Each structure stands twice: as structure tokens, then as C-alpha cells.
């Protein structure tokens, strides 16, 4: 039955006027009825017996009753009905096109906004199932490794989508390879399914095609009898075009992200490897350097110690012999007060009284000098002694004093500075577990750096050295003597974690020119130095930091330009040895 309102057509004012004018011109009368015999125009006239049909697409939609001339009016109404029908079809088609364009615009906006392939597939499947009747639907993608179609997204009533897809897999592959969408409304009459037991009735399959290749397919399945139309196929084909482009873009983006992630991981691994190589190089250089230096200094100290011990031992006898000779001379003067003239002349030339007094002082001075040489040799030996595998109790104060003794010549006034005053405030701290040689090396690096900083200025230099146990009281005392430690207190773990006396601190500060923040951030990096090539290698602070970390402690630097530099060392009193099964390296951590 054609969809047209014949009554509405013939009762339009324009149509009525045309028909009346036409009837007057022909000198004829007529009336119009619908197919049920209801009068629409004119009056029922018994004289009018001829019925002329009004047709639309070979279907009678009404009657014109009149004489032979009324046939022209029936023909005219048939033409007007055909025109109205075509206009309605065109309007419906335009409306469908608009709705279709509007639908595809919404879908295209959503899928192109997503860069997740699964999200794109989900949106497309949801929209497809809104417009096309189905019990399940899915988007399949080719797996480049297996050559098979894998499910990217699936959706179905009560989860019924796996079995139909498996049953139709061969047919789907054939359709995809043909690059043409296909409708199968009755799988039971399709010869391709004769040998297959299927539990669905109809399906549509449309390949996903990009400019380069076929990448997959959209499949719509109905387990109930359904007649899919070419309009459904057309809709799904348009969706497939948009889906293929969006999925290709999303997959490419995902691949790029994965490649970027891999590149970032490789970069981080290279950075870690480079850092480890730098650390290893630093350790090898320092190990060789300290080994050679230790052997040299130990050898020098040993060679100095032997003759010094010999001289020191003989000085005691020389003092005794000298005293005996002086006593003998005194007795001679007592019992023989009038010497011969030759002796009298010699005594006047020698100034005997002065010689007796000054000779005793000379021997005492020599004795003090020998003791100082012995102390220096002992300090050199202790400073350079090789550490064994196990940690031993270490006297921090002894190590600092030995370092200062070795650097004594650089502390005296010279052409570079007016002399450097050392201010020591030692707290009551216990011996700590550690490697004495390595800790002495840290003190040497830090104090030598402080001397270097002071040599760059004209005012008298001061190096302050404080030690103590980690606790609120001692730390506040250190802050009262060094305002820069206030900055350290803000970033130190002391405020919340170090409330028991498990660690000691050593503060070494100078009144040099200080350093700016950009330099301070790189101080502990291997080979970083602000000194000329001949003055420094950039290893001292890096190695010092590693040594303190090896002892389970921390080394930090606080400095402001023009306000000097302060180094804070924190070392646990006791160490806990933890074996790392991954690296086979012994790691030392503080016992809390």
C-alpha cells in the first residue's frame, strides 16, 4: 500500500481550484471518491455513472465519477498523486541522509577523539547495535604475527558472541580477503555453512580497509531470524571506513607510545650504566691512587721512623753524658780555681757559663723536635694504613687531628693567605665502626677544599670543626655556632627520625667565598670541578660521598655566596652488614 493521503491531496485549495476550472473549460461535471466510496469532492449524482480510477504506482487510490471527459481529471489527479509521492520520498530520503550524516558526525567525532583502539571499537560497536538489530557484534583485527583475526572488542546479549564467531570464522576470513562487505540473512540455506553446525541465523560482515591494507572486519550477528537490508550494509560500510582510519591512527599512536616508552627505558638504562661506569672508574682511580699513595707514605713514614728512633734513643744518653761532663767540669773549677793561662784564655773565648746553660736547652729542643717528627711519622702511618675487609672501631677525633697535622704547612701564613685559624669543638662521642683510612680521606678532602676556598680571599681564614652525637640539644648548639646549619635542619631527617643517639655528626665549615646553588647541586658528581685542570680532578667530593654512604651515613653541603661553606657528615655509630643477593656487594646500613 503506498503511503499517501489521497483525501488531503484532493481537498487542497489549489487542487480544487484547478479541478473546477478544468471542469468548466470542458463543460463537464464530476465528483471524487476514495477507494472506500466516501465522497471527497462534488455531490452524489445518479446521472454520473462512469468511474475513472486515480492510480499511484499501478495502485488505485481514488475514483473520479463523471462522463467521458472526467477521465482527464482522473489522469491529472494521478499525475499530482505521483508528484506528491515523489516529493515525500525525496523528503524522507533527505531526512534519512541528514540523520545519517548527523549520526556519522557524532560517531566520527567520538572515535577520532580517542587514541585507544579498544575505546574506538567499543564506541563503533555501540552505535552499530543501536541502528542495526543484532544479538552480538565484534570488531576483529589481523594479528601480524599469527595471520589470524583476533577479537579487539566484542559485545553481545548474555555474552553470546564467542561461539558464533568461531563458527563463522572461515566465512569471515573469505569475506575479508574479498574486500567486499556481505549480508547472509539465512546461514542455513547458504552452501558455505552446509557442513557446519551453527546456532545463529543471520550476519553482516564488512572489512576494515585503510589506504594501505585490510586490517580487520566488523561483524554483526543475529541468532534470531533477521533480514538485513542493503541500507544496513551501507551503514555498516560507512562505519567501517571511519573505524579503520580511527583504529589505524590509534594503533599507530599506541605503537609510538610503546616505542617512546622503550626508548625512555633504554635512555634511563644507559644513564644508569653511564653512572655506574663513572662510579666504577672513580673507585678504580681512587683505589689505585690510594693504594700507591698509601704504600708511598707508609714507606716514607717507616724510613723516617727508623733514624728518628735511633736519634731519639741516643739523645737520652747524650743528655746524660753531657750532664756528667758538666758535673766533672764543675768539680775541676771547684778544686782547681786557678787554671793555667792557656785554659783561662779558652774559657773567656768560649763563654763557658752561657755554653753550659744553652747546651742543656739545645738538647731539650732537639728532643722536642724528634718527638714531633715521631708524631708526624705516626700520623702518616695511621692515615695511610690499608683497611682490611672488616670494619674496626675508629676514633673520629684522632683522624681529624692526624689530617690537620699533615696539612699544618698549608695552615700557616704564606703568600696566598694570612694564616688559617682552626677552631675545634669536639663533643663526647664514642668510637664508631668503620674504615679509618677512608674516613681520614674524607676529612682530608673537606679540609683541603676549605683551605682552597680561603686562599681565594684576603681576610684571615677560619675553619670550624664541630663533632657530637645526633640529638636535638647538640644540633641546636651547632646551629647557634653556625647559622648555615638552619638550612640543613629544614631538609635533615633529624627532626623526625634521629631521636636516639645512634649517629655522630661532624661539621666542617669555612669563612671562604661560598658557592652558588647551580654549582652546589653538582658538587658530588664524579669529575665535576670548578678548579683549573692542574688543581683538581673532580673526584674528591664524589669519593667522599661514596665513602660516607658506604658507612651508612650522609654527606651534605650548605653554602651561600659570600657566607662560606659548611659540610655536614652524619655517620651511624654501629653498622649492620646486609648482603645483597642481586649484586653480591656488601652494603652497610645504620643500626637504629
HUHUVEN-V260492 format. One line per field, one symbol per residue. ss: DSSP state (h for helix, s for strand, l for the rest). phi: phi as a letter, one per 30 degrees, with the letter a starting at -180 (. if undefined). psi: psi as a letter, one per 30 degrees, with the letter a starting at -180 (. if undefined). A space follows every 50 residues. Layout:
ss->???
phi->???
psi->???
//
This chain:
ss->lllllhhhhhllhhhhhhhhhhhhhhlllsssssllllssslllllllls ssssssllsssssssslllhhhhhhhhhhhhhhhhhhhhhhhhhhhhhhh hhhhhhhhhhhhhlllhhhhhhhhhhhhhhhllllsssssssllllllss sssssshhhllhhhhhhlhhhhhhhhhhlllsssllhhhlhhhlllllll lssssssssllllssssssssslllllllhhhhhhhhhhhhhhhhhhhhh hhhhhhhhhhhhhhhhhhhhhhhhhhhhhhhhhhhhhhhhhhhhhhhhhh hhhhhhhhhhhhhhhhhhhhhhhhhhhhhhhhhhhlllllhhhhhhhhhh lhhhhhhhhhhhhhhhhhhhhhhhhhhhhhhhhhlllllllssslhhhhh hhhhhhlhhhhllllllllssssssllllllssslhhhhhhhhhhhhhhh hhhhllllllsssssssssllhhhhhhhhhhlllhhhhhhhllhhhhlll llssssssssllllllhhhhlllllllllllllllllllhhhhhhhhhhh lllsssssslllllssssssssllsssssllllllsssssll
phi->.dcacdddddcdedddddddddddddibbabbbdddjddcbicdbdddcd ccdccbhicdcabccldddddddddddddddddddddddddddddddddd dddddddddddddccceddeddddddddddcbdacaaaccbdcddcicdc ddabaadhidbddedddcedddddddddibdbcbdbddcdddcecccccb cbabbbdcbcdcadclacbcbbdcebcdcdddddeddddddddddddedd dddddddddddddddddddddddddddddddedddddddddddddddddd dddddddddddddddddddddddddddddddeddcbdcdddddddddddd hedddddddddddddddddddddddddddddddcdddddddbdbcedddd ddddddcedddddadcacjcdcccbdddcddcdlcddddddddddddddd deddddbcdecbccbcblddaeddddddddcbddddddddcddeeccccc dcbcbbcbbbcddibddddedcecddidacdeedcacicedddedddddd dicbbbbbabeibibbcccbbddcccdbdcddchcdccbdcc
psi->kkjkjeeeefgkeeeeeeeeeeeeefhllllklaffgkkekaljkfejfk kkkjkjhgkkflkkkaaeffeeeeeeeeeeeeeeeeeeeeeeeeeeeeee eeeeeeeeeeeffkgjeeeeeeeeeeeefefkklflllkkkkjfefgljk kekkklkggifeeeeeegeeeeeeeeffgklkkjfjfffkffgegkjlgl ellkkkkjkafelkfalkkkkkflkkjklfeeeeeeeeeeeeeeeeeeee eeeeeeeeeeeeeeeeeeeeeeeeeeeeeeeeeeeeeeeeeeeeeeeeee eeeeeeeeeeeeefeeeeeeeeeeeeeeeeeeeefifjlleeeeeeeeef ieeeeeefeeeeeeeeeeeeeeeeeeeeeeeeegkkkaekllkkjeeeee eeeeeegeffflkafelgkkkkjkjkljllklkajeeeeeeeeeeeeeee eeeefglflkkkkkjkllkjleeeeeeeeffjfffeeeefflfeeffifl ifllkkkjllhafllleeeefgegkkgkkgllefflfgfeeeeeeeeeef ggakjlkkkkkfgakkkkkkkkelkkkjkjfefhkkkklkj.
//
